[in-house]
Amino acid sequence: MPDLRGRSVRQAVAWLRAIGVEPRVRGRGVIRRQSVRAGASLPSEVVLEAGT
């Protein structure tokens, strides 16, 4: 799992969907937190928390 913090929601969602991971997003703007830590194996679903 990459570190998506600092990326826009649009960028993060596009990247995850392209590799077959279904994102669930809370908020909008820039990714601040993710439910799977950077460096972990790719899950089938990840929750991203965003804020401006």
Phi and psi restraints in degrees (range 20) as a CNS / XPLOR table:
assign (resid 1 and name C) (resid 2 and name N)
       (resid 2 and name CA) (resid 2 and name C) 1.0 -79.7 20.0 2
assign (resid 2 and name N) (resid 2 and name CA)
       (resid 2 and name C) (resid 3 and name N) 1.0 164.1 20.0 2
assign (resid 2 and name C) (resid 3 and name N)
       (resid 3 and name CA) (resid 3 and name C) 1.0 -84.9 20.0 2
assign (resid 3 and name N) (resid 3 and name CA)
       (resid 3 and name C) (resid 4 and name N) 1.0 108.2 20.0 2
assign (resid 3 and name C) (resid 4 and name N)
       (resid 4 and name CA) (resid 4 and name C) 1.0 -94.5 20.0 2
assign (resid 4 and name N) (resid 4 and name CA)
       (resid 4 and name C) (resid 5 and name N) 1.0 -2.0 20.0 2
assign (resid 4 and name C) (resid 5 and name N)
       (resid 5 and name CA) (resid 5 and name C) 1.0 -60.5 20.0 2
assign (resid 5 and name N) (resid 5 and name CA)
       (resid 5 and name C) (resid 6 and name N) 1.0 136.7 20.0 2
assign (resid 5 and name C) (resid 6 and name N)
       (resid 6 and name CA) (resid 6 and name C) 1.0 93.1 20.0 2
assign (resid 6 and name N) (resid 6 and name CA)
       (resid 6 and name C) (resid 7 and name N) 1.0 -13.9 20.0 2
assign (resid 6 and name C) (resid 7 and name N)
       (resid 7 and name CA) (resid 7 and name C) 1.0 -87.0 20.0 2
assign (resid 7 and name N) (resid 7 and name CA)
       (resid 7 and name C) (resid 8 and name N) 1.0 156.7 20.0 2
assign (resid 7 and name C) (resid 8 and name N)
       (resid 8 and name CA) (resid 8 and name C) 1.0 -70.9 20.0 2
assign (resid 8 and name N) (resid 8 and name CA)
       (resid 8 and name C) (resid 9 and name N) 1.0 155.2 20.0 2
assign (resid 8 and name C) (resid 9 and name N)
       (resid 9 and name CA) (resid 9 and name C) 1.0 -56.5 20.0 2
assign (resid 9 and name N) (resid 9 and name CA)
       (resid 9 and name C) (resid 10 and name N) 1.0 -43.7 20.0 2
assign (resid 9 and name C) (resid 10 and name N)
       (resid 10 and name CA) (resid 10 and name C) 1.0 -59.1 20.0 2
assign (resid 10 and name N) (resid 10 and name CA)
       (resid 10 and name C) (resid 11 and name N) 1.0 -45.6 20.0 2
assign (resid 10 and name C) (resid 11 and name N)
       (resid 11 and name CA) (resid 11 and name C) 1.0 -63.8 20.0 2
assign (resid 11 and name N) (resid 11 and name CA)
       (resid 11 and name C) (resid 12 and name N) 1.0 -46.6 20.0 2
assign (resid 11 and name C) (resid 12 and name N)
       (resid 12 and name CA) (resid 12 and name C) 1.0 -63.5 20.0 2
assign (resid 12 and name N) (resid 12 and name CA)
       (resid 12 and name C) (resid 13 and name N) 1.0 -45.3 20.0 2
assign (resid 12 and name C) (resid 13 and name N)
       (resid 13 and name CA) (resid 13 and name C) 1.0 -63.5 20.0 2
assign (resid 13 and name N) (resid 13 and name CA)
       (resid 13 and name C) (resid 14 and name N) 1.0 -44.8 20.0 2
assign (resid 13 and name C) (resid 14 and name N)
       (resid 14 and name CA) (resid 14 and name C) 1.0 -61.2 20.0 2
assign (resid 14 and name N) (resid 14 and name CA)
       (resid 14 and name C) (resid 15 and name N) 1.0 -44.0 20.0 2
assign (resid 14 and name C) (resid 15 and name N)
       (resid 15 and name CA) (resid 15 and name C) 1.0 -63.9 20.0 2
assign (resid 15 and name N) (resid 15 and name CA)
       (resid 15 and name C) (resid 16 and name N) 1.0 -47.9 20.0 2
assign (resid 15 and name C) (resid 16 and name N)
       (resid 16 and name CA) (resid 16 and name C) 1.0 -64.0 20.0 2
assign (resid 16 and name N) (resid 16 and name CA)
       (resid 16 and name C) (resid 17 and name N) 1.0 -43.5 20.0 2
assign (resid 16 and name C) (resid 17 and name N)
       (resid 17 and name CA) (resid 17 and name C) 1.0 -64.6 20.0 2
assign (resid 17 and name N) (resid 17 and name CA)
       (resid 17 and name C) (resid 18 and name N) 1.0 -34.2 20.0 2
assign (resid 17 and name C) (resid 18 and name N)
       (resid 18 and name CA) (resid 18 and name C) 1.0 -63.8 20.0 2
assign (resid 18 and name N) (resid 18 and name CA)
       (resid 18 and name C) (resid 19 and name N) 1.0 -26.9 20.0 2
assign (resid 18 and name C) (resid 19 and name N)
       (resid 19 and name CA) (resid 19 and name C) 1.0 -104.8 20.0 2
assign (resid 19 and name N) (resid 19 and name CA)
       (resid 19 and name C) (resid 20 and name N) 1.0 10.4 20.0 2
assign (resid 19 and name C) (resid 20 and name N)
       (resid 20 and name CA) (resid 20 and name C) 1.0 87.0 20.0 2
assign (resid 20 and name N) (resid 20 and name CA)
       (resid 20 and name C) (resid 21 and name N) 1.0 18.4 20.0 2
assign (resid 20 and name C) (resid 21 and name N)
       (resid 21 and name CA) (resid 21 and name C) 1.0 -104.6 20.0 2
assign (resid 21 and name N) (resid 21 and name CA)
       (resid 21 and name C) (resid 22 and name N) 1.0 129.8 20.0 2
assign (resid 21 and name C) (resid 22 and name N)
       (resid 22 and name CA) (resid 22 and name C) 1.0 -89.4 20.0 2
assign (resid 22 and name N) (resid 22 and name CA)
       (resid 22 and name C) (resid 23 and name N) 1.0 115.4 20.0 2
assign (resid 22 and name C) (resid 23 and name N)
       (resid 23 and name CA) (resid 23 and name C) 1.0 -88.8 20.0 2
assign (resid 23 and name N) (resid 23 and name CA)
       (resid 23 and name C) (resid 24 and name N) 1.0 145.2 20.0 2
assign (resid 23 and name C) (resid 24 and name N)
       (resid 24 and name CA) (resid 24 and name C) 1.0 -118.5 20.0 2
assign (resid 24 and name N) (resid 24 and name CA)
       (resid 24 and name C) (resid 25 and name N) 1.0 128.0 20.0 2
assign (resid 24 and name C) (resid 25 and name N)
       (resid 25 and name CA) (resid 25 and name C) 1.0 -113.8 20.0 2
assign (resid 25 and name N) (resid 25 and name CA)
       (resid 25 and name C) (resid 26 and name N) 1.0 134.1 20.0 2
assign (resid 25 and name C) (resid 26 and name N)
       (resid 26 and name CA) (resid 26 and name C) 1.0 -115.5 20.0 2
assign (resid 26 and name N) (resid 26 and name CA)
       (resid 26 and name C) (resid 27 and name N) 1.0 118.2 20.0 2
assign (resid 26 and name C) (resid 27 and name N)
       (resid 27 and name CA) (resid 27 and name C) 1.0 96.5 20.0 2
assign (resid 27 and name N) (resid 27 and name CA)
       (resid 27 and name C) (resid 28 and name N) 1.0 -166.7 20.0 2
assign (resid 27 and name C) (resid 28 and name N)
       (resid 28 and name CA) (resid 28 and name C) 1.0 -153.6 20.0 2
assign (resid 28 and name N) (resid 28 and name CA)
       (resid 28 and name C) (resid 29 and name N) 1.0 164.3 20.0 2
assign (resid 28 and name C) (resid 29 and name N)
       (resid 29 and name CA) (resid 29 and name C) 1.0 105.2 20.0 2
assign (resid 29 and name N) (resid 29 and name CA)
       (resid 29 and name C) (resid 30 and name N) 1.0 -114.3 20.0 2
assign (resid 29 and name C) (resid 30 and name N)
       (resid 30 and name CA) (resid 30 and name C) 1.0 -114.2 20.0 2
assign (resid 30 and name N) (resid 30 and name CA)
       (resid 30 and name C) (resid 31 and name N) 1.0 140.2 20.0 2
assign (resid 30 and name C) (resid 31 and name N)
       (resid 31 and name CA) (resid 31 and name C) 1.0 -65.8 20.0 2
assign (resid 31 and name N) (resid 31 and name CA)
       (resid 31 and name C) (resid 32 and name N) 1.0 127.2 20.0 2
assign (resid 31 and name C) (resid 32 and name N)
       (resid 32 and name CA) (resid 32 and name C) 1.0 -109.6 20.0 2
assign (resid 32 and name N) (resid 32 and name CA)
       (resid 32 and name C) (resid 33 and name N) 1.0 -32.9 20.0 2
assign (resid 32 and name C) (resid 33 and name N)
       (resid 33 and name CA) (resid 33 and name C) 1.0 -143.5 20.0 2
assign (resid 33 and name N) (resid 33 and name CA)
       (resid 33 and name C) (resid 34 and name N) 1.0 155.3 20.0 2
assign (resid 33 and name C) (resid 34 and name N)
       (resid 34 and name CA) (resid 34 and name C) 1.0 -138.5 20.0 2
assign (resid 34 and name N) (resid 34 and name CA)
       (resid 34 and name C) (resid 35 and name N) 1.0 147.9 20.0 2
assign (resid 34 and name C) (resid 35 and name N)
       (resid 35 and name CA) (resid 35 and name C) 1.0 -75.7 20.0 2
assign (resid 35 and name N) (resid 35 and name CA)
       (resid 35 and name C) (resid 36 and name N) 1.0 -18.1 20.0 2
assign (resid 35 and name C) (resid 36 and name N)
       (resid 36 and name CA) (resid 36 and name C) 1.0 -115.3 20.0 2
assign (resid 36 and name N) (resid 36 and name CA)
       (resid 36 and name C) (resid 37 and name N) 1.0 126.6 20.0 2
assign (resid 36 and name C) (resid 37 and name N)
       (resid 37 and name CA) (resid 37 and name C) 1.0 -67.5 20.0 2
assign (resid 37 and name N) (resid 37 and name CA)
       (resid 37 and name C) (resid 38 and name N) 1.0 150.3 20.0 2
assign (resid 37 and name C) (resid 38 and name N)
       (resid 38 and name CA) (resid 38 and name C) 1.0 -59.8 20.0 2
assign (resid 38 and name N) (resid 38 and name CA)
       (resid 38 and name C) (resid 39 and name N) 1.0 136.5 20.0 2
assign (resid 38 and name C) (resid 39 and name N)
       (resid 39 and name CA) (resid 39 and name C) 1.0 96.0 20.0 2
assign (resid 39 and name N) (resid 39 and name CA)
       (resid 39 and name C) (resid 40 and name N) 1.0 -15.2 20.0 2
assign (resid 39 and name C) (resid 40 and name N)
       (resid 40 and name CA) (resid 40 and name C) 1.0 -75.9 20.0 2
assign (resid 40 and name N) (resid 40 and name CA)
       (resid 40 and name C) (resid 41 and name N) 1.0 163.0 20.0 2
assign (resid 40 and name C) (resid 41 and name N)
       (resid 41 and name CA) (resid 41 and name C) 1.0 -61.6 20.0 2
assign (resid 41 and name N) (resid 41 and name CA)
       (resid 41 and name C) (resid 42 and name N) 1.0 150.7 20.0 2
assign (resid 41 and name C) (resid 42 and name N)
       (resid 42 and name CA) (resid 42 and name C) 1.0 -68.8 20.0 2
assign (resid 42 and name N) (resid 42 and name CA)
       (resid 42 and name C) (resid 43 and name N) 1.0 129.0 20.0 2
assign (resid 42 and name C) (resid 43 and name N)
       (resid 43 and name CA) (resid 43 and name C) 1.0 -89.0 20.0 2
assign (resid 43 and name N) (resid 43 and name CA)
       (resid 43 and name C) (resid 44 and name N) 1.0 176.6 20.0 2
assign (resid 43 and name C) (resid 44 and name N)
       (resid 44 and name CA) (resid 44 and name C) 1.0 -84.6 20.0 2
assign (resid 44 and name N) (resid 44 and name CA)
       (resid 44 and name C) (resid 45 and name N) 1.0 -19.8 20.0 2
assign (resid 44 and name C) (resid 45 and name N)
       (resid 45 and name CA) (resid 45 and name C) 1.0 -147.2 20.0 2
assign (resid 45 and name N) (resid 45 and name CA)
       (resid 45 and name C) (resid 46 and name N) 1.0 146.0 20.0 2
assign (resid 45 and name C) (resid 46 and name N)
       (resid 46 and name CA) (resid 46 and name C) 1.0 -140.7 20.0 2
assign (resid 46 and name N) (resid 46 and name CA)
       (resid 46 and name C) (resid 47 and name N) 1.0 145.0 20.0 2
assign (resid 46 and name C) (resid 47 and name N)
       (resid 47 and name CA) (resid 47 and name C) 1.0 -103.8 20.0 2
assign (resid 47 and name N) (resid 47 and name CA)
       (resid 47 and name C) (resid 48 and name N) 1.0 128.4 20.0 2
assign (resid 47 and name C) (resid 48 and name N)
       (resid 48 and name CA) (resid 48 and name C) 1.0 -113.6 20.0 2
assign (resid 48 and name N) (resid 48 and name CA)
       (resid 48 and name C) (resid 49 and name N) 1.0 133.7 20.0 2
assign (resid 48 and name C) (resid 49 and name N)
       (resid 49 and name CA) (resid 49 and name C) 1.0 -110.4 20.0 2
assign (resid 49 and name N) (resid 49 and name CA)
       (resid 49 and name C) (resid 50 and name N) 1.0 128.4 20.0 2
assign (resid 49 and name C) (resid 50 and name N)
       (resid 50 and name CA) (resid 50 and name C) 1.0 -121.1 20.0 2
assign (resid 50 and name N) (resid 50 and name CA)
       (resid 50 and name C) (resid 51 and name N) 1.0 159.8 20.0 2
assign (resid 50 and name C) (resid 51 and name N)
       (resid 51 and name CA) (resid 51 and name C) 1.0 -159.8 20.0 2
assign (resid 51 and name N) (resid 51 and name CA)
       (resid 51 and name C) (resid 52 and name N) 1.0 160.3 20.0 2
